Amino acid sequence: MADDRDRIAADLHDHVIQRLFAAGLSLQSVAKQLGTGTTSGDRIVENITILDQTISQIRTTIFQLHRSTGAVASGLRGRVLDVLADMTPALGFSPETRFTRPLQSSLPDDVTDDLVAVLREALSNIARHANARSAAVDISVHDEVTLRVVDDGLGIPTTARHSGLANLQARAERHGGTLSVARGERAGTRLPCTLPIT
């Protein structure tokens, strides 16, 4: 039963949510071309809102499935989904999330703890400062675990205080890893964090 719930939760996230997210991005592109104030444009925006609400509801379902199996407290995937469920209301949208391979294999607890803390802080900064309309979270696990958070917001202001960034960098460095924050190629911010797995 627990394995079935984990499989259903993974399928919902890896297939259903990603397709809905892609459909929403496509509709946003069409809405921009039509412009605001048009009947068709306004109708598309309404449907984008419905898609966002649907994604949020599915994320809640995934969170509940993980919680019912006890996976949220122990697995990286579950804890990441926990953070996303917590942060979606503050962000005003559901970030696109990609796991490039299954995260069922256990990571050291301290690595997982710091990676989740970096993700929460990155999303909190987007919610507070970026004025972003979308964000993407990408996590890959090989000989190291890499977290990438990208948004389409205002970018890093030159007058920003960097004490929060220093704390995140310290988390990465104590594992022998790296973390940086930079402006995106066109807009927004990129935050890659890589931690070795020992």
N, CA, C and O atoms as a DFTB+ gen file, in Angstrom:
792 C
 N C O
     1  1       0.829      -1.212       0.000
     2  2       0.000       0.000       0.000
     3  2       0.866       1.267       0.000
     4  3       0.612       2.203      -0.758
     5  1       1.894       1.282       0.861
     6  2       2.764       2.462       0.913
     7  2       3.502       2.642      -0.405
     8  3       3.652       3.765      -0.886
     9  1       3.974       1.513      -1.005
    10  2       4.666       1.605      -2.287
    11  2       3.746       2.137      -3.374
    12  3       4.170       2.909      -4.234
    13  1       2.480       1.719      -3.330
    14  2       1.512       2.210      -4.319
    15  2       1.306       3.711      -4.175
    16  3       1.221       4.428      -5.172
    17  1       1.227       4.181      -2.951
    18  2       1.047       5.617      -2.731
    19  2       2.255       6.411      -3.216
    20  3       2.104       7.468      -3.827
    21  1       3.456       5.898      -2.941
    22  2       4.664       6.575      -3.418
    23  2       4.695       6.624      -4.945
    24  3       5.057       7.643      -5.533
    25  1       4.310       5.510      -5.584
    26  2       4.315       5.457      -7.050
    27  2       3.298       6.431      -7.627
    28  3       3.587       7.128      -8.600
    29  1       2.100       6.482      -7.029
    30  2       1.069       7.405      -7.506
    31  2       1.522       8.846      -7.329
    32  3       1.340       9.669      -8.226
    33  1       2.114       9.158      -6.175
    34  2       2.596      10.517      -5.926
    35  2       3.672      10.903      -6.928
    36  3       3.670      12.018      -7.450
    37  1       4.604       9.969      -7.200
    38  2       5.672      10.257      -8.161
    39  2       5.099      10.465      -9.561
    40  3       5.531      11.371     -10.275
    41  1       4.144       9.646      -9.957
    42  2       3.533       9.788     -11.287
    43  2       2.800      11.118     -11.411
    44  3       2.887      11.786     -12.442
    45  1       2.081      11.499     -10.365
    46  2       1.364      12.774     -10.392
    47  2       2.336      13.930     -10.579
    48  3       2.088      14.855     -11.353
    49  1       3.449      13.858      -9.853
    50  2       4.408      14.956      -9.955
    51  2       5.154      14.948     -11.276
    52  3       5.241      15.972     -11.953
    53  1       5.693      13.791     -11.645
    54  2       6.596      13.727     -12.788
    55  2       5.880      13.802     -14.128
    56  3       6.497      14.143     -15.137
    57  1       4.607      13.494     -14.156
    58  2       3.894      13.485     -15.427
    59  2       2.768      14.524     -15.464
    60  3       2.760      15.410     -16.318
    61  1       1.822      14.405     -14.531
    62  2       0.633      15.256     -14.594
    63  2       0.979      16.720     -14.355
    64  3       0.599      17.583     -15.147
    65  1       1.694      17.008     -13.274
    66  2       2.008      18.400     -12.947
    67  2       2.874      19.024     -14.036
    68  3       2.643      20.166     -14.433
    69  1       3.858      18.290     -14.517
    70  2       4.745      18.872     -15.525
    71  2       4.002      19.195     -16.818
    72  3       4.300      20.197     -17.467
    73  1       3.035      18.354     -17.198
    74  2       2.244      18.643     -18.400
    75  2       1.346      19.857     -18.188
    76  3       1.207      20.697     -19.078
    77  1       0.743      19.946     -17.018
    78  2      -0.085      21.115     -16.720
    79  2       0.754      22.385     -16.714
    80  3       0.332      23.424     -17.223
    81  1       1.944      22.292     -16.135
    82  2       2.832      23.456     -16.083
    83  2       3.226      23.890     -17.489
    84  3       3.225      25.080     -17.802
    85  1       3.565      22.916     -18.337
    86  2       3.932      23.234     -19.719
    87  2       2.757      23.872     -20.460
    88  3       2.942      24.810     -21.235
    89  1       1.550      23.361     -20.219
    90  2       0.362      23.946     -20.853
    91  2       0.156      25.381     -20.388
    92  3      -0.212      26.249     -21.180
    93  1       0.396      25.629     -19.097
    94  2       0.254      26.988     -18.574
    95  2       1.250      27.948     -19.199
    96  3       0.892      29.080     -19.527
    97  1       2.500      27.514     -19.370
    98  2       3.506      28.364     -20.009
    99  2       3.127      28.670     -21.455
   100  3       3.320      29.791     -21.926
   101  1       2.590      27.679     -22.157
   102  2       2.164      27.892     -23.542
   103  2       1.026      28.905     -23.608
   104  3       1.009      29.777     -24.477
   105  1       0.083      28.784     -22.691
   106  2      -1.036      29.726     -22.654
   107  2      -0.561      31.136     -22.299
   108  3      -1.086      32.116     -22.826
   109  1       0.429      31.244     -21.409
   110  2       0.965      32.561     -21.066
   111  2       1.565      33.239     -22.286
   112  3       1.419      34.447     -22.467
   113  1       2.241      32.457     -23.121
   114  2       2.824      33.010     -24.336
   115  2       1.741      33.534     -25.279
   116  3       1.890      34.604     -25.871
   117  1       0.657      32.777     -25.414
   118  2      -0.453      33.214     -26.273
   119  2      -1.111      34.459     -25.698
   120  3      -1.455      35.380     -26.438
   121  1      -1.288      34.491     -24.369
   122  2      -1.927      35.642     -23.723
   123  2      -1.119      36.915     -23.946
   124  3      -1.689      37.986     -24.155
   125  1       0.229      36.799     -23.901
   126  2       1.073      37.973     -24.146
   127  2       0.888      38.491     -25.564
   128  3       0.871      39.702     -25.788
   129  1       0.751      37.587     -26.514
   130  2       0.581      37.991     -27.908
   131  2      -0.758      38.697     -28.118
   132  3      -0.851      39.656     -28.884
   133  1      -1.795      38.210     -27.429
   134  2      -3.119      38.807     -27.580
   135  2      -3.233      40.133     -26.833
   136  3      -3.976      41.025     -27.242
   137  1      -2.487      40.252     -25.729
   138  2      -2.554      41.468     -24.927
   139  2      -3.700      41.441     -23.944
   140  3      -4.647      40.670     -24.095
   141  1      -3.609      42.293     -22.931
   142  2      -4.663      42.369     -21.925
   143  2      -5.815      43.228     -22.426
   144  3      -5.649      44.091     -23.288
   145  1      -6.972      42.968     -21.863
   146  2      -8.151      43.766     -22.226
   147  2      -8.956      43.184     -23.365
   148  3     -10.049      43.671     -23.657
   149  1      -8.440      42.147     -24.021
   150  2      -9.201      41.494     -25.077
   151  2      -9.985      40.338     -24.470
   152  3      -9.572      39.765     -23.462
   153  1     -11.106      39.998     -25.078
   154  2     -11.932      38.911     -24.551
   155  2     -11.156      37.597     -24.543
   156  3     -11.171      36.864     -23.554
   157  1     -10.481      37.307     -25.646
   158  2      -9.726      36.053     -25.733
   159  2      -8.560      36.034     -24.747
   160  3      -8.312      35.024     -24.088
   161  1      -7.843      37.162     -24.650
   162  2      -6.720      37.232     -23.730
   163  2      -7.147      37.054     -22.292
   164  3      -6.507      36.330     -21.529
   165  1      -8.254      37.729     -21.915
   166  2      -8.742      37.608     -20.542
   167  2      -9.203      36.188     -20.233
   168  3      -9.014      35.694     -19.122
   169  1      -9.807      35.539     -21.217
   170  2     -10.274      34.173     -21.013
   171  2      -9.089      33.227     -20.815
   172  3      -9.143      32.312     -19.993
   173  1      -8.026      33.456     -21.572
   174  2      -6.831      32.621     -21.421
   175  2      -6.218      32.824     -20.043
   176  3      -5.808      31.858     -19.399
   177  1      -6.153      34.068     -19.587
   178  2      -5.604      34.347     -18.255
   179  2      -6.429      33.633     -17.183
   180  3      -5.872      33.092     -16.228
   181  1      -7.750      33.631     -17.339
   182  2      -8.611      32.925     -16.385
   183  2      -8.272      31.437     -16.353
   184  3      -8.230      30.823     -15.288
   185  1      -8.031      30.865     -17.536
   186  2      -7.704      29.442     -17.592
   187  2      -6.315      29.159     -17.034
   188  3      -6.083      28.091     -16.469
   189  1      -5.398      30.094     -17.183
   190  2      -4.074      29.936     -16.558
   191  2      -4.224      29.884     -15.046
   192  3      -3.576      29.079     -14.377
   193  1      -5.087      30.752     -14.506
   194  2      -5.348      30.750     -13.061
   195  2      -5.923      29.414     -12.617
   196  3      -5.546      28.884     -11.572
   197  1      -6.839      28.870     -13.418
   198  2      -7.435      27.571     -13.087
   199  2      -6.361      26.480     -13.089
   200  3      -6.343      25.617     -12.211
   201  1      -5.461      26.524     -14.088
   202  2      -4.369      25.545     -14.132
   203  2      -3.477      25.658     -12.895
   204  3      -3.089      24.644     -12.314
   205  1      -3.150      26.891     -12.491
   206  2      -2.320      27.092     -11.297
   207  2      -3.004      26.523     -10.054
   208  3      -2.365      25.894      -9.210
   209  1      -4.320      26.755      -9.958
   210  2      -5.060      26.228      -8.814
   211  2      -5.083      24.702      -8.827
   212  3      -4.980      24.057      -7.783
   213  1      -5.221      24.135     -10.027
   214  2      -5.228      22.676     -10.158
   215  2      -3.881      22.093      -9.755
   216  3      -3.822      21.085      -9.051
   217  1      -2.789      22.734     -10.206
   218  2      -1.452      22.273      -9.828
   219  2      -1.282      22.329      -8.315
   220  3      -0.723      21.413      -7.712
   221  1      -1.766      23.406      -7.707
   222  2      -1.669      23.536      -6.252
   223  2      -2.442      22.426      -5.546
   224  3      -1.975      21.877      -4.548
   225  1      -3.628      22.094      -6.068
   226  2      -4.421      21.027      -5.465
   227  2      -3.732      19.675      -5.601
   228  3      -3.751      18.863      -4.676
   229  1      -3.122      19.439      -6.763
   230  2      -2.412      18.177      -6.963
   231  2      -1.210      18.104      -6.036
   232  3      -0.926      17.052      -5.465
   233  1      -0.497      19.231      -5.883
   234  2       0.647      19.242      -4.961
   235  2       0.192      18.899      -3.545
   236  3       0.879      18.171      -2.829
   237  1      -0.958      19.420      -3.146
   238  2      -1.486      19.109      -1.816
   239  2      -1.767      17.621      -1.692
   240  3      -1.479      17.009      -0.663
   241  1      -2.334      17.039      -2.753
   242  2      -2.606      15.603      -2.752
   243  2      -1.320      14.801      -2.646
   244  3      -1.252      13.833      -1.889
   245  1      -0.292      15.199      -3.405
   246  2       1.004      14.519      -3.346
   247  2       1.580      14.599      -1.936
   248  3       2.084      13.616      -1.393
   249  1       1.492      15.798      -1.358
   250  2       1.992      16.003       0.001
   251  2       1.284      15.070       0.981
   252  3       1.921      14.473       1.849
   253  1      -0.040      14.947       0.838
   254  2      -0.797      14.083       1.741
   255  2      -0.450      12.613       1.535
   256  3      -0.394      11.844       2.494
   257  1      -0.215      12.222       0.274
   258  2       0.178      10.836       0.005
   259  2       1.526      10.525       0.649
   260  3       1.702       9.466       1.252
   261  1       2.478      11.451       0.520
   262  2       3.782      11.234       1.138
   263  2       3.670      11.204       2.652
   264  3       4.296      10.380       3.319
   265  1       2.869      12.108       3.182
   266  2       2.747      12.165       4.640
   267  2       2.126      10.881       5.174
   268  3       2.498      10.412       6.250
   269  1       1.169      10.303       4.418
   270  2       0.503       9.085       4.886
   271  2       1.453       7.898       4.915
   272  3       1.217       6.936       5.646
   273  1       2.546       7.952       4.114
   274  2       3.534       6.874       4.121
   275  2       4.734       7.196       5.008
   276  3       5.625       6.363       5.176
   277  1       4.757       8.401       5.574
   278  2       5.886       8.801       6.409
   279  2       7.094       9.221       5.616
   280  3       8.183       9.360       6.173
   281  1       6.919       9.433       4.286
   282  2       8.083       9.722       3.449
   283  2       8.536      11.166       3.532
   284  3       9.686      11.469       3.215
   285  1       7.653      12.067       3.953
   286  2       8.004      13.484       3.935
   287  2       9.178      13.774       4.855
   288  3      10.053      14.573       4.521
   289  1       9.196      13.125       6.013
   290  2      10.222      13.438       6.992
   291  2      11.579      12.844       6.642
   292  3      12.605      13.314       7.136
   293  1      11.599      11.797       5.780
   294  2      12.860      11.096       5.591
   295  2      13.464      11.238       4.202
   296  3      14.690      11.223       4.088
   297  1      12.677      11.376       3.140
   298  2      13.205      11.390       1.795
   299  2      13.381      12.792       1.247
   300  3      12.630      13.706       1.587
   301  1      14.401      12.954       0.380
   302  2      14.632      14.270      -0.213
   303  2      13.451      14.693      -1.075
   304  3      13.000      15.834      -0.976
   305  1      12.935      13.791      -1.926
   306  2      11.794      14.142      -2.771
   307  2      10.615      14.628      -1.936
   308  3      10.018      15.661      -2.240
   309  1      10.283      13.887      -0.888
   310  2       9.159      14.271      -0.049
   311  2       9.373      15.602       0.640
   312  3       8.448      16.408       0.741
   313  1      10.586      15.838       1.116
   314  2      10.871      17.097       1.813
   315  2      10.860      18.272       0.837
   316  3      10.426      19.369       1.192
   317  1      11.338      18.047      -0.397
   318  2      11.260      19.101      -1.412
   319  2       9.804      19.442      -1.705
   320  3       9.442      20.617      -1.777
   321  1       8.968      18.420      -1.875
   322  2       7.550      18.663      -2.142
   323  2       6.873      19.359      -0.959
   324  3       5.953      20.157      -1.137
   325  1       7.343      19.044       0.247
   326  2       6.842      19.712       1.446
   327  2       7.128      21.212       1.382
   328  3       6.244      22.030       1.638
   329  1       8.370      21.569       1.038
   330  2       8.750      22.985       0.919
   331  2       7.923      23.668      -0.173
   332  3       7.447      24.786       0.024
   333  1       7.751      23.015      -1.307
   334  2       6.976      23.609      -2.402
   335  2       5.538      23.855      -1.978
   336  3       4.965      24.898      -2.294
   337  1       4.948      22.895      -1.259
   338  2       3.571      23.081      -0.781
   339  2       3.484      24.262       0.177
   340  3       2.518      25.025       0.146
   341  1       4.498      24.410       1.031
   342  2       4.510      25.526       1.984
   343  2       4.678      26.870       1.281
   344  3       4.052      27.855       1.672
   345  1       5.527      26.920       0.239
   346  2       5.906      28.188      -0.364
   347  2       4.988      28.649      -1.493
   348  3       4.996      29.831      -1.838
   349  1       4.204      27.756      -2.073
   350  2       3.358      28.132      -3.212
   351  2       2.421      29.299      -2.901
   352  3       2.307      30.200      -3.732
   353  1       1.741      29.333      -1.743
   354  2       0.873      30.495      -1.467
   355  2       1.644      31.814      -1.439
   356  3       1.148      32.820      -1.945
   357  1       2.845      31.830      -0.858
   358  2       3.630      33.062      -0.792
   359  2       4.126      33.479      -2.169
   360  3       4.182      34.669      -2.480
   361  1       4.487      32.495      -2.999
   362  2       4.977      32.799      -4.342
   363  2       3.855      33.269      -5.253
   364  3       4.064      34.134      -6.104
   365  1       2.667      32.704      -5.081
   366  2       1.546      33.031      -5.965
   367  2       1.507      32.157      -7.203
   368  3       0.682      32.379      -8.089
   369  1       2.382      31.168      -7.279
   370  2       2.398      30.218      -8.391
   371  2       3.127      28.958      -7.928
   372  3       3.821      28.960      -6.912
   373  1       2.954      27.895      -8.690
   374  2       3.643      26.646      -8.381
   375  2       4.915      26.552      -9.209
   376  3       4.835      26.539     -10.437
   377  1       6.080      26.488      -8.587
   378  2       7.314      26.361      -9.369
   379  2       7.343      25.056     -10.164
   380  3       6.870      24.020      -9.698
   381  1       7.900      25.123     -11.361
   382  2       8.157      23.898     -12.112
   383  2       9.257      23.145     -11.388
   384  3      10.249      23.742     -10.969
   385  1       9.092      21.847     -11.240
   386  2      10.060      21.061     -10.484
   387  2      10.471      19.840     -11.290
   388  3       9.626      19.115     -11.813
   389  1      11.778      19.620     -11.384
   390  2      12.290      18.479     -12.132
   391  2      13.253      17.689     -11.253
   392  3      14.167      18.252     -10.650
   393  1      13.037      16.386     -11.189
   394  2      13.980      15.469     -10.566
   395  2      14.593      14.660     -11.704
   396  3      13.885      13.910     -12.377
   397  1      15.880      14.798     -11.926
   398  2      16.458      14.187     -13.111
   399  2      16.697      12.689     -12.950
   400  3      17.010      12.006     -13.925
   401  1      16.557      12.181     -11.757
   402  2      16.552      10.736     -11.548
   403  2      15.839      10.479     -10.230
   404  3      15.758      11.380      -9.394
   405  1      15.320       9.275     -10.022
   406  2      14.603       8.989      -8.768
   407  2      15.467       9.274      -7.554
   408  3      16.666       8.995      -7.541
   409  1      14.837       9.833      -6.541
   410  2      15.584      10.188      -5.333
   411  2      15.272       9.233      -4.189
   412  3      15.280       9.617      -3.019
   413  1      14.997       7.979      -4.549
   414  2      14.646       7.025      -3.505
   415  2      15.860       6.642      -2.653
   416  3      15.725       6.313      -1.474
   417  1      17.062       6.691      -3.276
   418  2      18.255       6.360      -2.495
   419  2      18.462       7.421      -1.423
   420  3      18.275       8.613      -1.665
   421  1      18.847       6.971      -0.241
   422  2      18.965       7.891       0.880
   423  2      20.249       8.699       0.780
   424  3      21.289       8.182       0.371
   425  1      20.170       9.954       1.152
   426  2      21.330      10.831       1.252
   427  2      21.648      11.022       2.724
   428  3      20.781      10.812       3.573
   429  1      22.867      11.414       3.040
   430  2      23.178      11.723       4.444
   431  2      22.204      12.776       4.979
   432  3      21.843      13.715       4.269
   433  1      21.788      12.613       6.218
   434  2      20.791      13.515       6.793
   435  2      21.244      14.966       6.762
   436  3      20.447      15.861       6.478
   437  1      22.538      15.210       7.056
   438  2      22.995      16.594       7.109
   439  2      23.009      17.224       5.716
   440  3      22.761      18.422       5.581
   441  1      23.298      16.425       4.672
   442  2      23.243      16.935       3.300
   443  2      21.807      17.285       2.927
   444  3      21.546      18.354       2.374
   445  1      20.875      16.380       3.232
   446  2      19.461      16.639       2.942
   447  2      18.965      17.874       3.682
   448  3      18.276      18.714       3.103
   449  1      19.314      17.985       4.964
   450  2      18.866      19.126       5.768
   451  2      19.334      20.447       5.154
   452  3      18.549      21.387       5.026
   453  1      20.606      20.516       4.778
   454  2      21.135      21.773       4.254
   455  2      20.584      22.070       2.852
   456  3      20.334      23.227       2.516
   457  1      20.399      21.041       2.050
   458  2      19.842      21.256       0.714
   459  2      18.412      21.791       0.809
   460  3      18.039      22.705       0.073
   461  1      17.621      21.226       1.707
   462  2      16.247      21.688       1.891
   463  2      16.235      23.120       2.435
   464  3      15.387      23.924       2.048
   465  1      17.175      23.438       3.332
   466  2      17.260      24.806       3.871
   467  2      17.608      25.795       2.770
   468  3      17.061      26.898       2.738
   469  1      18.512      25.420       1.865
   470  2      18.870      26.295       0.746
   471  2      17.663      26.512      -0.153
   472  3      17.401      27.637      -0.577
   473  1      16.928      25.448      -0.446
   474  2      15.742      25.570      -1.299
   475  2      14.714      26.497      -0.659
   476  3      14.169      27.375      -1.328
   477  1      14.449      26.309       0.619
   478  2      13.434      27.146       1.291
   479  2      13.853      28.618       1.280
   480  3      13.028      29.496       1.025
   481  1      15.131      28.888       1.555
   482  2      15.604      30.273       1.569
   483  2      15.544      30.883       0.172
   484  3      15.169      32.045       0.012
   485  1      15.918      30.087      -0.849
   486  2      15.877      30.593      -2.223
   487  2      14.450      30.958      -2.628
   488  3      14.221      32.015      -3.216
   489  1      13.497      30.091      -2.317
   490  2      12.104      30.375      -2.668
   491  2      11.546      31.533      -1.838
   492  3      10.739      32.321      -2.334
   493  1      11.972      31.637      -0.587
   494  2      11.538      32.758       0.252
   495  2      12.025      34.085      -0.328
   496  3      11.285      35.069      -0.344
   497  1      13.271      34.111      -0.804
   498  2      13.802      35.330      -1.419
   499  2      13.040      35.694      -2.688
   500  3      12.783      36.870      -2.946
   501  1      12.682      34.696      -3.470
   502  2      11.883      34.954      -4.679
   503  2      10.538      35.554      -4.289
   504  3      10.089      36.529      -4.890
   505  1       9.897      34.964      -3.276
   506  2       8.582      35.455      -2.850
   507  2       8.659      36.887      -2.317
   508  3       7.752      37.685      -2.555
   509  1       9.743      37.218      -1.593
   510  2       9.845      38.530      -0.956
   511  2      10.345      39.627      -1.889
   512  3       9.904      40.773      -1.803
   513  1      11.266      39.271      -2.780
   514  2      11.983      40.325      -3.492
   515  2      11.904      40.296      -5.013
   516  3      12.106      41.329      -5.651
   517  1      11.616      39.143      -5.612
   518  2      11.862      38.997      -7.044
   519  2      10.750      39.532      -7.928
   520  3      10.996      39.896      -9.078
   521  1       9.513      39.588      -7.403
   522  2       8.371      39.955      -8.248
   523  2       8.324      39.048      -9.483
   524  3       8.069      39.503     -10.598
   525  1       8.576      37.762      -9.256
   526  2       8.653      36.792     -10.354
   527  2       7.269      36.248     -10.693
   528  3       6.363      36.229      -9.861
   529  1       7.138      35.808     -11.934
   530  2       5.902      35.161     -12.376
   531  2       6.063      33.654     -12.498
   532  3       5.074      32.927     -12.588
   533  1       7.301      33.183     -12.501
   534  2       7.548      31.744     -12.569
   535  2       8.924      31.442     -12.005
   536  3       9.786      32.316     -11.906
   537  1       9.105      30.188     -11.640
   538  2      10.395      29.725     -11.144
   539  2      10.508      28.238     -11.458
   540  3       9.504      27.554     -11.657
   541  1      11.734      27.756     -11.497
   542  2      11.979      26.334     -11.749
   543  2      12.969      25.819     -10.731
   544  3      13.942      26.492     -10.391
   545  1      12.709      24.614     -10.248
   546  2      13.585      23.933      -9.298
   547  2      14.016      22.622      -9.952
   548  3      13.180      21.820     -10.368
   549  1      15.317      22.417     -10.038
   550  2      15.867      21.219     -10.678
   551  2      16.823      20.549      -9.704
   552  3      17.749      21.186      -9.202
   553  1      16.602      19.258      -9.435
   554  2      17.470      18.521      -8.517
   555  2      17.973      17.271      -9.219
   556  3      17.185      16.483      -9.742
   557  1      19.287      17.091      -9.227
   558  2      19.880      15.899      -9.820
   559  2      20.827      15.251      -8.818
   560  3      21.504      15.937      -8.053
   561  1      20.864      13.935      -8.833
   562  2      21.718      13.181      -7.920
   563  2      22.564      12.217      -8.735
   564  3      22.036      11.353      -9.434
   565  1      23.889      12.370      -8.642
   566  2      24.827      11.435      -9.249
   567  2      25.891      11.157      -8.181
   568  3      25.564      10.641      -7.113
   569  1      27.130      11.485      -8.448
   570  2      28.138      11.403      -7.391
   571  2      28.023      12.586      -6.441
   572  3      28.633      12.606      -5.372
   573  1      27.242      13.557      -6.844
   574  2      26.949      14.737      -6.037
   575  2      25.487      15.090      -6.249
   576  3      24.859      14.632      -7.203
   577  1      24.960      15.891      -5.371
   578  2      23.583      16.335      -5.526
   579  2      23.609      17.823      -5.873
   580  3      24.277      18.617      -5.210
   581  1      22.878      18.184      -6.915
   582  2      22.853      19.560      -7.385
   583  2      21.439      20.096      -7.366
   584  3      20.517      19.470      -7.890
   585  1      21.276      21.253      -6.762
   586  2      20.007      21.976      -6.733
   587  2      20.167      23.252      -7.548
   588  3      21.102      24.022      -7.329
   589  1      19.255      23.473      -8.488
   590  2      19.250      24.725      -9.251
   591  2      17.885      25.368      -9.088
   592  3      16.855      24.727      -9.298
   593  1      17.886      26.638      -8.713
   594  2      16.653      27.413      -8.599
   595  2      16.785      28.620      -9.525
   596  3      17.729      29.401      -9.406
   597  1      15.845      28.766     -10.436
   598  2      15.872      29.850     -11.416
   599  2      14.524      30.554     -11.402
   600  3      13.483      29.902     -11.332
   601  1      14.536      31.892     -11.470
   602  2      13.279      32.632     -11.559
   603  2      13.376      33.679     -12.664
   604  3      14.457      33.956     -13.183
   605  1      12.221      34.259     -13.015
   606  2      12.180      35.273     -14.077
   607  2      11.904      36.660     -13.513
   608  3      11.307      37.504     -14.181
   609  1      12.341      36.887     -12.279
   610  2      12.030      38.138     -11.590
   611  2      12.987      39.272     -11.898
   612  3      13.566      39.336     -12.982
   613  1      13.147      40.165     -10.932
   614  2      13.894      41.406     -11.121
   615  2      15.404      41.219     -11.102
   616  3      16.140      42.121     -11.501
   617  1      15.873      40.081     -10.653
   618  2      17.315      39.888     -10.545
   619  2      17.833      40.402      -9.213
   620  3      17.065      40.904      -8.393
   621  1      19.118      40.277      -9.003
   622  2      19.733      40.674      -7.738
   623  2      20.037      42.165      -7.764
   624  3      20.818      42.613      -8.603
   625  1      19.437      42.948      -6.861
   626  2      19.775      44.376      -6.830
   627  2      21.202      44.586      -6.362
   628  3      21.697      43.850      -5.507
   629  1      21.858      45.579      -6.914
   630  2      23.267      45.835      -6.554
   631  2      23.410      46.282      -5.105
   632  3      24.483      46.151      -4.516
   633  1      22.330      46.810      -4.528
   634  2      22.391      47.286      -3.143
   635  2      21.927      46.239      -2.140
   636  3      21.782      46.536      -0.955
   637  1      21.690      45.002      -2.613
   638  2      21.144      43.968      -1.737
   639  2      22.139      43.588      -0.646
   640  3      23.350      43.593      -0.866
   641  1      21.605      43.254       0.548
   642  2      22.439      42.723       1.607
   643  2      22.716      41.256       1.306
   644  3      21.835      40.535       0.839
   645  1      23.938      40.819       1.573
   646  2      24.328      39.474       1.186
   647  2      24.565      38.557       2.384
   648  3      25.216      37.520       2.254
   649  1      24.039      38.934       3.548
   650  2      24.238      38.086       4.724
   651  2      23.521      36.752       4.551
   652  3      24.043      35.711       4.949
   653  1      22.320      36.776       3.957
   654  2      21.589      35.532       3.719
   655  2      22.342      34.627       2.769
   656  3      22.409      33.416       2.981
   657  1      22.913      35.211       1.713
   658  2      23.701      34.435       0.759
   659  2      24.927      33.835       1.439
   660  3      25.287      32.689       1.171
   661  1      25.562      34.597       2.308
   662  2      26.732      34.087       3.021
   663  2      26.372      32.874       3.875
   664  3      27.147      31.921       3.958
   665  1      25.210      32.905       4.503
   666  2      24.772      31.763       5.307
   667  2      24.568      30.528       4.437
   668  3      24.942      29.421       4.826
   669  1      23.969      30.719       3.252
   670  2      23.747      29.593       2.353
   671  2      25.074      29.046       1.824
   672  3      25.261      27.834       1.725
   673  1      25.982      29.944       1.489
   674  2      27.297      29.502       1.021
   675  2      28.027      28.714       2.105
   676  3      28.715      27.735       1.818
   677  1      27.869      29.153       3.353
   678  2      28.507      28.439       4.467
   679  2      27.944      27.024       4.593
   680  3      28.682      26.089       4.904
   681  1      26.639      26.865       4.354
   682  2      26.036      25.525       4.396
   683  2      26.670      24.621       3.344
   684  3      26.990      23.462       3.612
   685  1      26.845      25.172       2.137
   686  2      27.436      24.378       1.053
   687  2      28.903      24.051       1.336
   688  3      29.352      22.926       1.118
   689  1      29.637      25.045       1.823
   690  2      31.085      24.873       1.993
   691  2      31.424      23.882       3.100
   692  3      32.471      23.235       3.048
   693  1      30.564      23.754       4.090
   694  2      30.894      22.797       5.149
   695  2      30.785      21.351       4.673
   696  3      31.256      20.439       5.352
   697  1      30.164      21.135       3.502
   698  2      30.150      19.812       2.884
   699  2      31.194      19.708       1.772
   700  3      31.265      18.691       1.082
   701  1      31.998      20.746       1.596
   702  2      32.937      20.770       0.490
   703  2      32.265      21.082      -0.824
   704  3      32.788      20.746      -1.887
   705  1      31.095      21.731      -0.765
   706  2      30.337      22.047      -1.966
   707  2      30.428      23.511      -2.349
   708  3      31.212      24.272      -1.781
   709  1      29.621      23.891      -3.314
   710  2      29.625      25.267      -3.813
   711  2      28.200      25.780      -3.946
   712  3      27.261      25.014      -4.161
   713  1      28.061      27.090      -3.814
   714  2      26.776      27.760      -4.029
   715  2      27.069      29.158      -4.550
   716  3      27.954      29.845      -4.039
   717  1      26.331      29.575      -5.558
   718  2      26.496      30.925      -6.086
   719  2      25.136      31.468      -6.493
   720  3      24.180      30.717      -6.690
   721  1      25.070      32.766      -6.614
   722  2      23.848      33.434      -7.075
   723  2      24.253      34.445      -8.132
   724  3      25.176      35.232      -7.922
   725  1      23.577      34.428      -9.256
   726  2      23.916      35.336     -10.344
   727  2      22.659      35.728     -11.106
   728  3      21.633      35.054     -11.025
   729  1      22.754      36.824     -11.844
   730  2      21.653      37.215     -12.712
   731  2      21.497      36.194     -13.837
   732  3      22.474      35.618     -14.317
   733  1      20.241      35.983     -14.243
   734  2      19.990      35.126     -15.376
   735  2      20.478      35.764     -16.664
   736  3      20.820      36.946     -16.683
   737  1      20.513      34.988     -17.745
   738  2      21.013      35.510     -19.003
   739  2      20.155      36.662     -19.515
   740  3      20.682      37.630     -20.063
   741  1      18.846      36.567     -19.341
   742  2      17.944      37.628     -19.807
   743  2      17.315      38.391     -18.648
   744  3      17.192      39.615     -18.693
   745  1      16.923      37.666     -17.618
   746  2      16.277      38.296     -16.457
   747  2      16.342      37.317     -15.301
   748  3      16.762      36.171     -15.459
   749  1      15.921      37.787     -14.139
   750  2      15.810      36.894     -13.003
   751  2      17.140      36.519     -12.384
   752  3      18.157      37.180     -12.590
   753  1      17.103      35.438     -11.619
   754  2      18.247      35.001     -10.833
   755  2      18.452      33.513     -10.988
   756  3      17.487      32.759     -11.112
   757  1      19.708      33.083     -10.983
   758  2      20.067      31.673     -11.002
   759  2      20.822      31.339      -9.717
   760  3      21.761      32.040      -9.341
   761  1      20.410      30.272      -9.055
   762  2      21.100      29.815      -7.850
   763  2      21.428      28.322      -8.008
   764  3      20.547      27.479      -7.840
   765  1      22.672      27.996      -8.325
   766  2      23.086      26.592      -8.318
   767  2      23.811      26.252      -7.012
   768  3      24.639      27.025      -6.529
   769  1      23.486      25.084      -6.451
   770  2      24.134      24.612      -5.236
   771  2      24.491      23.145      -5.451
   772  3      23.621      22.333      -5.764
   773  1      25.770      22.802      -5.283
   774  2      26.233      21.428      -5.475
   775  2      26.920      20.937      -4.218
   776  3      27.823      21.589      -3.693
   777  1      26.477      19.765      -3.734
   778  2      27.055      19.177      -2.535
   779  2      27.541      17.775      -2.855
   780  3      26.793      16.983      -3.428
   781  1      28.791      17.447      -2.494
   782  2      29.284      16.085      -2.695
   783  2      28.515      15.100      -1.805
   784  3      28.045      15.457      -0.724
   785  1      28.399      13.871      -2.277
   786  2      27.787      12.818      -1.473
   787  2      28.908      11.886      -1.033
   788  3      29.552      11.237      -1.856
   789  1      29.130      11.831       0.270
   790  2      30.209      10.980       0.792
   791  2      29.623       9.864       1.637
   792  3      30.364       9.038       2.169
